[in-house]
């Protein structure tokens, strides 16, 4: 990546990034990464509707079984799931 300032070792030339710079790099990479999009059918867990999340999405967000999420509607056709 270009135009991201870094600290350069005067002896060996290795580049070192601060935590703020690493965050900026990750944000830039995410802009180019394809969005994960899958199609799922609503199934039943007991007598309630359920949607199983793909492992790739769960891992990307950093969730694991037992973690809590917030689920809400955004408009009339968008369901949003956000980790707490």
Phi, psi and omega in degrees: 000143182256160174064032172244114181296149179212169174266130182246130178292126181291338182275307187252347179085001178299143178261135181235135182249143176283165177303324178294320179293322178297319178299316179297319179297314179299318179298319179293320179296318181298332178296328182266343182288140179291145176290139176278122181221125180228160176249130180230147172267148175281124178249191180241139171238104191072237178249012184251150177292143182217148173233125179270133182272138177295145181302322182300319179292315180300317180292319181298321180279341179086029179265161172214168181304135180097343177291152180262145176229159173256133179238128179210164178269141173239100189079202182260351186231010182234124176256127182248133175241120181236134175291148178277000000 
